[in-house]
Amino acid sequence: MKSEFSNILIYGLGLMGASLSLLLKKKGISASITGVVSSSKSKTKGESLKSADTILTSEEFHSTKKWKDYDFIIFGVPVDLTAKLIGELPLDYSGIVTDLGSTKKEIIHAVESRFPNSHNYVSSHPMCGSEESGLEFANVSLYEGRLCILTSPKNANSEAKKKLETFWRTVGTEVIEIPADEHDSILSYLSHSPHILSSIMADWAANQKIIKRYTDLSPIPLNGGGFRDMTRIAGSNPKMWSAIFASNQNEIHQSLLDFRNRLDIVLEKLNPKNILDPKEWERFMETSRKSRDYILKNQDDSKKH
């Protein structure tokens, strides 16, 4: 497949970066792909898995390469590091630049600070991922049928955005554009706070004495599917998620306050001094199922996110 790009740099060859690299090669893209990793250990692992055409450690990249060696740059690193690297991009860089970041306000601010005039940076957020992290978990199907949210900073070149839209559609995603503030608010409800709640649930259950006692005694896990499903994303990639929480603190705080208010209402209904109305709880469960189907657009949620 002929590519609009000849040299692609994926700076951050983790799960998402390596999955994208392998997908592009599977599609027969003609461009050369260079991946940047954090350590020589990851480099060795990536080379053995053929995660990219060329793999460099970040130290090797900064000592031997220039940003201008590439006509398409994709940042696949935590949000705080992405913002730092944006500050290193040449002011006259003519290629396309994007990222895979899960929050946008910090990134957009970094872009607008670095490029006060016309530029070719448009931020991306492919809505895919896994509780696993690392290039060894790369999956060529990771992006298939998923949504990619684009966020345009001020003065972004419209032609660059069109090329990026074409790129994401080529790899199998649908595309929508959402401003940075609204993106971060949406994601606080649909991704960031759920990760925190999942992690709380894992610790909450693991620290109950009776659960500890019988978990130690039981030959297999005590839990059923509910606990497993609700805690699948607990503790995902600590470094990445700590950066996400820091970059979207206000929105996450607000969404969790909203959750707490709803939990307080449920707690009051469950107060032993009250008599439970079975019909009310039937309606509660029916409404929640409809809400879930609405958010998921009635699609099967078998793909990990």
C-alpha angles and dihedrals in degrees: 000000000000113000130211085222130062101189120031122188119201103190102197112034098198127128096305097036094048092044090053092047093051091046092053091051091047089054089053096244111182097217123104112243123211119190126199120209133183101239145024088245091059090045092056091047092048093049092051090051093043089233092164140357091255127016124196133177113239088252092053092047095052093046099045109022140057128213089239090064086080132059095199123039123189119186112210099171133103116295096252093053091045090056090050093049092049087063089060097054115112113256090229096047106145101190129089119272130193141150139212096228123154094215126044115188095077092045095046090049090052092050095048091047092050098041112036090167134046114322143162101239118120118166121230135198114187105198097227138095143116141242085251122082133197135065092270088072094054115143124193090209094055095102098037113123094353130129123252116201116208122202119190121208120213114287094018111160110251091216090056089053091051091051091049092049089052091049094052093046089050091057091051107265132125115233134222130165120227128172117247098252094048092043092055093046092050093047092050087065100035102039121357102052092040088058090052093046091048091052092048090051093052092052093040092058097037092056097054107109095218091051091048091050097052095037087060091048098043120091090215134022117296095216130094128215096286096066092041093052095044094050101039092108097041112130095004114175098333096205094051095044096047087057091049092050091049094049095048101033098133096049093045091049091052094047092050091050087055090049091049091052090054091046090052090055091052092046091054091051089051093049106129090232089067126075112234119236107214091202091056091054091047088055090046093055093042092051092048091051091051090048091052092048089049094052092045092043088235091293123143109262095211092121113088118243 
